Amino acid sequence: MKKTFAEKSNHLVFLGTAALIVNAVFFLNSCNKKSEQVADSKTNSEKVVTKPAKVISTKPEIPDDPNKRYIYLTFDDGPNKGTENLLKIINKYQIPVTSFIVGKHAYDSKTQAKNLKELENHELVELANHSYSHAENKYSEFYKNPGKVVHDFDRAKDSIKFKNKYARTPGRNIWRTSDINNTDIKSSKTAADELQRTGYVLVGWDLEWKPDNTMKLKGSHQQMAKRVDSIFFNDLEKTSRHLVFLTHDQYLQDDDSVRELDLFISGLQNSNRFEFRKISDYPKINNILK
């Protein structure tokens, strides 16, 4: 039976509509697959991005901020009377310091042995070598025998198990790094050269807070802060914008000295012009000596 023109038209409309529906379903399925592929691609990309980046250095040799000045707080002759007060200041201000240890002091008393352990276990404290005997305070005789000097430092190294080769000579302000060579008293030069030859990196200082006749810190925190500013202003430090500060554990026994050091550090910290660092962060200190 033949279909009328109207019936044929309706049939064609139906077929056209069905084709559109099929195409739409195919298109949607295709889009969903592409979406899944893109999502997978993003997921894979995100996985690559979240892989930990290789850390080249967390201690840049050149400071990022040219407006900052860098101070390296170093304390000699520990463990000693006053080491406990030093630890309190470190904990109070959360500042990094380098403690130059005398080997034999670790065995002088139970308290000193305990203080050494506290220094060793403190994450803000870096230990370095200040000889074993401290030359028995007979410096001129000590430096006449370079071999004896090296042996004394080696004895401290073996005794304390230092994790680095940073050292400070007792009674002398001597530098031997990859780019600083300075000897305050010429008669000590040969011994210093021998220490360097055997691998020690000798670190002196730019500013020392000395004691008075009673072994208390001499002068006020304001005076010491002015000296810091003067050294930086006149560029008198060994390395520009980097100042190595020295005082001694045994000068921190009395309340006045502890308070003055406390106020000195507080003032520097609150000024926001300075940053404290350990000796291991000093510029080029870790360069291989040639």
C-alpha positions in Angstrom: 0.0 0.0 0.0 1.5 3.3 -1.1 2.2 5.9 1.5 0.7 9.3 1.1 3.0 12.3 0.7 2.3 13.4 4.3 3.2 9.9 5.6 6.5 10.0 3.6 7.3 13.4 5.0 6.7 12.2 8.6 8.9 9.2 8.0 11.7 11.3 6.7 11.4 13.6 9.7 11.5 10.6 12.0 14.7 9.3 10.3 16.3 12.7 10.4 15.5 13.0 14.1 16.9 9.5 14.8 20.1 10.3 12.9 20.5 13.5 14.9 20.1 11.6 18.2 22.6 9.0 17.2 25.1 11.7 16.1 24.6 13.5 19.4 25.2 10.4 21.4 28.3 9.7 19.4 29.5 13.3 19.9 28.9 13.2 23.7 30.7 9.8 24.0 33.6 11.3 22.0 33.7 14.4 24.3 33.7 12.2 27.4 36.6 10.2 26.1 38.6 13.4 25.3 37.7 14.8 28.7 39.0 11.6 30.4 42.2 11.8 28.3 42.7 15.4 29.2 42.0 14.6 32.9 44.5 11.8 32.7 47.0 14.0 31.1 46.5 16.7 33.8 46.8 14.0 36.5 50.1 12.8 34.9 51.3 16.3 34.6 50.5 17.1 38.2 52.4 14.0 39.3 55.5 15.3 37.5 55.1 18.7 39.0 54.8 17.4 42.6 58.1 15.4 42.3 60.6 17.0 44.7 63.0 19.4 43.0 66.7 18.8 43.3 68.1 21.1 46.0 71.4 22.6 44.8 72.2 24.6 47.9 70.4 25.8 51.0 73.3 28.0 52.0 74.0 30.5 49.3 77.5 31.9 49.3 76.2 35.4 48.4 73.4 36.8 50.5 70.1 37.5 48.7 69.6 40.8 50.4 72.3 43.4 49.8 70.8 45.6 52.5 71.4 43.0 55.3 74.6 42.6 57.3 75.6 39.2 58.5 77.0 38.5 62.0 78.7 35.2 63.0 78.5 34.9 66.8 81.4 32.7 68.0 82.2 31.7 71.6 85.6 30.3 72.6 86.9 28.0 75.3 83.8 25.9 76.0 82.6 23.9 77.7 83.4 26.3 80.5 81.9 28.2 83.4 79.3 30.3 81.6 78.3 27.8 79.0 75.0 27.2 80.7 74.2 30.9 80.5 75.2 30.9 76.8 72.7 28.1 76.1 70.0 30.1 77.9 70.6 33.1 75.6 70.6 30.8 72.5 67.3 29.3 73.5 65.8 32.7 74.3 66.6 34.3 71.0 66.8 31.2 68.8 70.0 32.3 67.2 72.7 30.2 65.6 76.2 30.3 67.1 79.5 28.5 66.6 81.2 27.2 69.7 85.0 26.7 69.5 85.7 23.9 71.9 88.8 23.2 73.9 89.3 19.4 74.0 90.5 18.9 77.5 87.7 21.0 78.9 85.3 18.2 78.1 87.1 16.1 80.7 87.7 18.7 83.5 84.4 18.0 85.3 81.1 16.2 85.0 79.3 19.6 84.5 81.6 20.5 81.6 81.0 17.0 80.0 77.3 17.6 80.4 77.5 21.1 78.8 79.4 19.6 75.9 76.6 17.1 75.3 74.1 19.9 75.4 76.1 21.9 72.9 76.5 18.9 70.6 72.8 18.1 70.6 71.6 21.7 70.1 70.5 22.3 66.5 71.4 26.0 66.6 75.0 25.3 67.8 77.9 24.4 65.5 81.0 22.9 67.2 84.5 23.7 66.0 88.1 23.0 67.0 90.0 25.3 69.4 92.8 22.9 70.1 93.1 20.3 72.9 95.4 22.0 75.4 94.8 25.7 74.5 98.6 25.8 74.4 98.5 25.6 78.2 98.2 29.4 77.8 101.9 29.5 76.8 101.4 30.8 73.3 104.9 31.8 72.2 106.3 28.4 73.1 103.4 26.6 71.6 103.7 28.1 68.1 107.5 27.5 67.9 106.8 23.8 67.2 104.4 23.5 64.2 104.3 19.7 64.4 103.2 19.9 68.1 100.5 22.4 67.1 99.0 20.1 64.5 99.2 17.2 66.9 97.3 19.2 69.5 94.5 20.1 67.1 94.3 16.5 65.8 94.0 15.3 69.4 91.0 17.5 69.9 89.5 16.4 66.6 89.9 12.7 67.6 88.6 13.3 71.1 85.5 15.4 70.4 84.8 13.9 66.9 84.2 17.3 65.2 82.1 17.1 62.1 84.1 19.8 60.2 87.6 21.2 59.8 86.9 24.7 61.1 89.4 25.7 63.8 90.6 28.7 65.8 94.1 29.1 67.1 94.4 29.8 70.9 95.7 33.2 71.7 96.0 34.3 68.0 93.8 35.9 65.5 94.7 33.9 62.4 92.8 33.3 59.2 93.4 30.6 56.7 90.5 30.1 54.3 90.4 29.7 50.5 90.7 33.5 50.0 91.8 35.0 53.4 95.4 34.6 54.7 96.1 36.7 57.7 98.4 36.2 60.7 98.4 38.7 63.6 101.8 37.7 65.0 104.4 36.6 62.5 106.0 34.0 64.7 102.9 31.9 64.4 102.8 31.9 60.6 104.6 28.6 60.1 102.4 26.7 62.5 99.3 28.3 60.9 100.5 27.3 57.4 101.0 23.7 58.6 97.5 23.6 60.0 96.2 24.8 56.7 98.3 22.3 54.8 96.8 19.4 56.8 93.3 20.5 56.0 92.2 22.9 58.7 90.3 26.0 57.9 91.4 28.7 60.4 88.8 31.3 61.4 89.8 34.5 63.2 87.5 37.3 64.1 86.6 40.9 63.2 85.4 42.1 66.7 86.1 40.8 70.2 84.2 41.6 73.3 87.0 41.5 75.9 86.8 41.2 79.7 88.0 43.6 82.4 90.4 42.6 85.2 87.7 40.7 87.0 86.9 38.5 83.9 83.6 40.3 83.3 82.6 41.7 79.9 84.1 45.1 79.6 81.8 48.0 78.4 78.1 48.2 77.7 75.9 46.6 75.0 75.4 50.1 73.5 79.2 50.6 73.1 79.6 47.2 71.5 76.6 47.8 69.1 78.3 51.1 68.0 81.5 49.2 67.3 79.5 46.8 65.1 78.1 49.7 63.1 81.5 51.4 62.8 83.1 48.2 61.4 80.4 47.8 58.8 80.3 51.5 57.9 84.1 51.7 57.4 84.2 48.3 55.7 86.8 47.0 58.2 85.5 43.4 58.2 87.6 40.7 56.5 84.7 40.0 54.1 82.4 42.9 53.2 79.0 42.7 55.0 80.1 39.8 57.1 81.4 40.2 60.6 82.8 37.5 62.9 82.2 38.3 66.5 84.1 36.7 69.4 83.7 36.4 73.1 84.3 33.6 75.6 82.1 31.3 77.6 83.9 32.0 80.8 83.0 35.7 80.6 79.4 34.8 81.1 79.4 33.8 84.8 78.1 37.0 86.4 74.6 38.5 86.0 75.9 41.8 84.6 77.8 40.2 81.8 74.9 37.9 80.9 72.5 40.8 80.8 74.8 42.9 78.6 75.2 40.1 76.1 71.5 39.5 76.2 70.8 43.2 75.5 73.4 43.3 72.8 71.9 40.4 70.9 68.4 41.6 71.4 69.3 45.1 70.0 70.9 43.6 66.9 68.0 41.2 66.4 65.3 43.8 66.8 66.9 46.3 64.4 66.1 43.9 61.4 69.3 45.1 59.8 71.3 42.0 60.8 71.1 38.3 60.3 72.9 35.7 62.5 74.7 32.8 60.9 77.0 29.9 61.7 80.6 29.9 60.5 79.7 27.1 58.0 77.7 29.8 56.2 80.6 32.3 55.9 81.3 33.1 52.2 83.6 30.6 50.5 84.4 28.9 53.8 83.7 25.6 52.3 85.7 26.1 49.1 88.5 23.5 48.7 91.8 25.0 49.8 94.5 25.0 47.2 
